[in-house]
Amino acid sequence: MNIKDLGLLVKNKRGARGIREVAREIDVSAATLSRVERGKLPDLHTFAKICAWAETDPNIILGLKEEDQKSPSISVSFRKDATIDPALSQSLANMILLAQDALRVESR
């Protein structure tokens, strides 16, 4: 499934029910829901409402894999500069990487 399938998802889930009824249920306008069914992309707020109504994970529709959802990785590099002691550079790099690890643990 991808974002282009959103309209098909809405059509299938709506079934024989009227577009106005379902639009009220989702809390969007009937015109907006009709546009989505015809393949137009909704704004982010409408997209979230539709996904909630359809009980579908937005990440699946957006084509995101679980590994794409993890925190970005940080790497450290310093420009070579005669004024920075290599030991200090290494200490700063280690401190940044430790801070990143601590943030990952906190966010779980």
Contacts in CASP RR format, 6 or more apart in sequence:
PFRMAT RR
TARGET T0000
AUTHOR 0000-0000-0000
METHOD contacts of the structure
MODEL  1
MNIKDLGLLVKNKRGARGIREVAREIDVSAATLSRVERGKLPDLHTFAKI
CAWAETDPNIILGLKEEDQKSPSISVSFRKDATIDPALSQSLANMILLAQ
DALRVESR
1 9 0 8 1.000
1 60 0 8 1.000
1 61 0 8 1.000
1 63 0 8 1.000
2 61 0 8 1.000
2 62 0 8 1.000
2 63 0 8 1.000
3 41 0 8 1.000
3 61 0 8 1.000
3 62 0 8 1.000
3 63 0 8 1.000
4 39 0 8 1.000
5 61 0 8 1.000
6 36 0 8 1.000
6 39 0 8 1.000
6 41 0 8 1.000
6 42 0 8 1.000
6 47 0 8 1.000
6 50 0 8 1.000
6 61 0 8 1.000
7 36 0 8 1.000
7 37 0 8 1.000
7 38 0 8 1.000
7 39 0 8 1.000
9 54 0 8 1.000
9 56 0 8 1.000
9 61 0 8 1.000
10 22 0 8 1.000
10 33 0 8 1.000
10 36 0 8 1.000
10 37 0 8 1.000
10 50 0 8 1.000
10 54 0 8 1.000
11 37 0 8 1.000
13 53 0 8 1.000
13 54 0 8 1.000
14 22 0 8 1.000
14 37 0 8 1.000
19 30 0 8 1.000
19 33 0 8 1.000
19 34 0 8 1.000
19 37 0 8 1.000
20 30 0 8 1.000
22 33 0 8 1.000
22 53 0 8 1.000
23 29 0 8 1.000
23 30 0 8 1.000
23 32 0 8 1.000
23 33 0 8 1.000
25 53 0 8 1.000
26 33 0 8 1.000
26 49 0 8 1.000
26 50 0 8 1.000
26 53 0 8 1.000
27 49 0 8 1.000
28 42 0 8 1.000
28 46 0 8 1.000
28 49 0 8 1.000
28 50 0 8 1.000
32 42 0 8 1.000
32 46 0 8 1.000
35 42 0 8 1.000
36 42 0 8 1.000
36 46 0 8 1.000
36 50 0 8 1.000
41 47 0 8 1.000
42 50 0 8 1.000
47 58 0 8 1.000
48 58 0 8 1.000
51 57 0 8 1.000
51 58 0 8 1.000
51 61 0 8 1.000
59 68 0 8 1.000
59 69 0 8 1.000
71 100 0 8 1.000
71 103 0 8 1.000
71 104 0 8 1.000
71 107 0 8 1.000
74 96 0 8 1.000
74 97 0 8 1.000
74 100 0 8 1.000
76 92 0 8 1.000
76 93 0 8 1.000
76 96 0 8 1.000
76 97 0 8 1.000
78 84 0 8 1.000
78 89 0 8 1.000
78 92 0 8 1.000
78 93 0 8 1.000
END
